[in-house]
């Protein structure tokens, strides 16, 4: 089971289909927000004026780095 403690979002924007910027990659979003284990990945998109402006976002939910770490002693 992965705890759903942290939510983060990253978006890629595109103008006229020619200029793109941003990052909607789940791995990069997790790394930037210190999420170690991902529980949910969701997406959302907005397209305005027949492609003049497009936004594509990835939303991830998961456990932060170090969440629930316990030191176990082998028996």
GIQUIQUI-V726645 format. One line per field, one symbol per residue. ss: DSSP state (A for helix, B for strand, O for the rest). phi: phi as a letter, one per 40 degrees, with the letter a starting at -180 (. if undefined). psi: psi as a letter, one per 20 degrees, with the letter a starting at -180 (. if undefined). A space follows every 50 residues. Layout:
ss: ???
phi: ???
psi: ???
This chain:
ss: OOOOOBBBBBBBBBBOOOBBBBOOOAAAAAAAOOBBBBBBBBBBBBBBAA AOBBBBBBBBBBBBOOOOOOOOOOO
phi: .bcbcbbabbbbbbbfgbbbahbbcdccccccbfccbccbbbbabbbbff gcbbbbbbbbbaccdgcgcbcbbcc
psi: ppqmhppqqqqpqppjjhpqqrpkpgghggghjkpgppgpprqqqpoqll jgppppqppqpapqpjpjpqoppq.
